[in-house]
């Protein structure tokens, strides 16, 4: 069971790191990429370090079962917030790219993919 938990932790950490970094970089200016990257990894490391400590303080109050349930609800809530903050923005940008491509007979020289 511990090995299975380690596999899921590795998959989650390994997939979130590049996705989160790509989102952070996509929303920053070119001359601030270094600052954006270091800030992202700093906050991610603080979350990995302080997260278990903070959740551990709630464990005596909630117990393991309710703590995992509350964490799952929090993860779903964050996914919904992400959709409304970043998902809609990406859909709008993709629509603008498609309009530019269609106006240029299928070629987009100025698109910033």
C-alpha positions in Angstrom: 0.0 0.0 0.0 2.9 2.4 0.8 4.4 1.7 -2.6 1.1 2.4 -4.3 0.8 5.7 -2.4 4.4 6.6 -3.5 3.5 5.9 -7.1 0.5 8.3 -7.0 2.5 11.0 -5.2 5.2 10.7 -7.9 2.7 10.9 -10.7 0.9 13.9 -9.2 4.2 15.8 -8.4 5.7 14.8 -11.8 2.7 15.9 -13.8 1.9 19.1 -11.8 5.4 20.5 -11.9 5.6 21.0 -15.7 1.9 21.9 -16.1 2.1 24.5 -13.4 5.3 25.9 -14.7 3.9 26.2 -18.2 0.8 28.0 -16.9 2.9 30.4 -14.9 5.3 31.2 -17.8 2.4 31.6 -20.3 1.0 34.4 -18.1 4.2 36.3 -17.6 6.2 38.7 -19.7 9.3 37.6 -21.5 11.8 39.6 -19.4 10.3 38.1 -16.2 10.6 34.4 -17.0 13.3 33.8 -14.5 11.5 35.5 -11.7 8.3 33.7 -12.6 10.0 30.3 -12.7 11.8 30.8 -9.3 8.6 32.1 -7.7 6.7 29.1 -9.0 9.2 26.6 -7.6 9.6 28.5 -4.4 5.8 28.4 -3.7 5.6 24.8 -4.8 8.4 23.8 -2.5 6.7 25.7 0.4 3.5 23.9 -0.3 5.2 20.5 -0.3 7.0 21.4 2.9 4.2 23.2 4.9 1.2 21.3 3.5 1.7 18.1 5.4 2.5 20.1 8.6 -0.7 22.2 8.3 -2.9 19.2 7.4 -1.3 17.3 10.3 -2.6 19.9 12.7 -6.1 19.1 11.5 -5.7 15.4 11.8 -6.6 15.1 15.6 -9.7 17.2 15.0 -10.9 15.4 11.9 -9.3 12.0 11.8 -7.7 10.4 8.7 -11.0 9.6 6.9 -12.4 13.1 7.1 -9.1 14.8 6.5 -8.8 12.9 3.2 -12.4 13.7 2.3 -11.8 17.4 3.0 -8.6 17.3 0.9 -10.5 15.8 -2.0 -13.2 18.4 -1.8 -10.5 21.1 -1.7 -8.8 19.6 -4.8 -12.1 19.6 -6.7 -12.8 23.2 -5.6 -9.4 24.3 -6.8 -10.0 22.5 -10.2 -13.3 24.4 -10.6 -11.6 27.7 -9.8 -8.8 26.9 -12.2 -11.3 26.3 -15.0 -13.0 29.6 -14.5 -9.7 31.5 -14.2 -7.5 29.9 -16.8 -9.7 27.5 -18.8 -11.9 30.2 -20.2 -9.0 32.5 -21.0 -7.3 29.7 -23.0 -10.5 29.2 -25.0 -10.7 32.9 -25.8 -7.1 33.0 -27.0 -7.6 29.8 -29.1 -10.6 31.4 -30.8 -8.5 34.5 -31.6 -5.7 32.3 -33.1 -8.3 30.5 -35.2 -9.7 33.8 -36.5 -6.2 35.0 -37.4 -5.4 31.7 -39.2 -8.7 31.8 -41.2 -8.1 35.4 -42.2 -4.7 34.5 -43.7 -5.8 31.5 -45.7 -4.7 29.0 -43.2 -1.4 30.6 -42.3 -0.6 32.6 -39.2 2.6 34.4 -39.3 1.9 36.7 -36.3 0.2 34.2 -34.0 2.0 33.8 -30.7 1.4 30.1 -30.1 
